[in-house]
Amino acid sequence: MAKALLGHVGISPDLRVVDENRRLRRRVEELETEVGRLRSINEALAARVNVSDDLLQIVPDAEPALA
């Protein structure tokens, strides 16, 4: 019974699982790099846009709703 309870100790990990973990970690690193790149592009684009000016162009002579 003790061997059945402790049999899992000392067994080397399955090489397929080790390879899959390595592949997934590499993919996560690639995706994190891509997210960083896209965030920097998004910040650069957002810095060039002035939302208040865009809204004024859409509705140039709008009156306040509660005036």
Wavefront OBJ file of the C-alpha trace (Angstrom):
o trace
v 0.000 0.000 0.000
v 2.832 2.385 0.831
v 4.273 1.848 -2.616
v 0.896 2.704 -4.180
v 0.693 5.898 -2.119
v 4.278 6.954 -2.712
v 4.766 5.474 -6.167
v 4.473 8.827 -7.870
v 7.496 10.187 -5.997
v 10.701 9.853 -7.976
v 9.074 9.258 -11.332
v 10.601 11.494 -13.964
v 8.202 13.873 -15.722
v 6.788 12.890 -19.081
v 8.989 14.393 -21.807
v 5.928 15.348 -23.846
v 4.667 17.477 -20.963
v 8.080 19.084 -20.539
v 8.231 19.910 -24.265
v 4.686 21.269 -24.240
v 5.479 23.480 -21.226
v 8.593 24.784 -22.943
v 6.622 25.520 -26.125
v 3.845 27.268 -24.196
v 6.309 29.403 -22.222
v 7.979 30.463 -25.473
v 4.585 31.350 -26.976
v 3.629 33.369 -23.886
v 6.874 35.342 -24.203
v 6.128 36.017 -27.878
v 2.615 37.198 -27.034
v 3.853 39.427 -24.198
v 6.321 41.031 -26.602
v 3.542 41.579 -29.135
v 1.281 43.136 -26.484
v 4.070 45.526 -25.493
v 4.643 46.505 -29.106
v 0.930 47.102 -29.717
v 0.582 49.120 -26.513
v 3.395 51.425 -27.541
v 1.830 51.911 -30.972
v -1.553 52.575 -29.366
v -0.055 55.140 -26.973
v 1.670 56.905 -29.855
v -1.577 57.053 -31.819
v -3.583 58.182 -28.797
v -1.098 60.993 -28.167
v -1.773 62.363 -31.655
v -5.570 62.441 -31.236
v -7.435 65.187 -29.414
v -10.868 63.815 -28.566
v -12.422 67.155 -27.674
v -11.557 68.565 -31.128
v -13.045 65.516 -32.816
v -16.280 65.861 -30.869
v -16.554 69.538 -31.771
v -16.239 68.669 -35.452
v -19.069 66.151 -35.190
v -21.500 68.568 -33.479
v -20.142 72.109 -34.040
v -23.049 74.247 -32.768
v -24.665 71.977 -30.214
v -26.546 73.596 -27.367
v -26.204 72.259 -23.831
v -28.897 69.681 -23.046
v -30.015 71.343 -19.804
v -29.754 75.007 -20.785
l 1 2 3 4 5 6 7 8 9 10 11 12 13 14 15 16 17 18 19 20 21 22 23 24 25 26 27 28 29 30 31 32 33 34 35 36 37 38 39 40 41 42 43 44 45 46 47 48 49 50 51 52 53 54 55 56 57 58 59 60 61 62 63 64 65 66 67
